[in-house]
Amino acid sequence: MMRRSKLEVCINILETLAIKGPLKPTHIMQKANLNFNILKDCLLFLGKQGLVEEENAGRGRVVYGIAPRGVKILQYFRVVSETLTQENDKIKGAFEIKYLNTNDVPERYRQGAKRGF
């Protein structure tokens, strides 16, 4: 299992809040698959950046919701992510077309494949 970067965790929190609406920290933890310490750090960071808003839900309970700026950042991230995915697919496709026949693959790459690289 690969560890997520802080950016990925923050984006995941923003996506969760955008889909589910305002949530208590426990519910954010469950939906975003985080532990409390990481969630607390990320919510503090996102709050300072103006991406998440803290709301009082009564009886001393706090819920977090995505701020308008958070929605905008999430939209920008999706555009960048889709663009990078498309570019990556183009590069992969070009490599696969160029080396469709295994005899066309340079010898140094064929040797690496034999050794399990």
Protein Blocks (a to p, Z undefined) as FASTA:
>chain_A
ZZddfklmmmmmmmmmmmnopadfklmmmmnopafklmmmmmmmmmmnopaccddebjhi
acddddfklmmmmmmmmmmmmmmmmmmmmmmmmmmmmmmplklpcfklmmmmmnoZZ
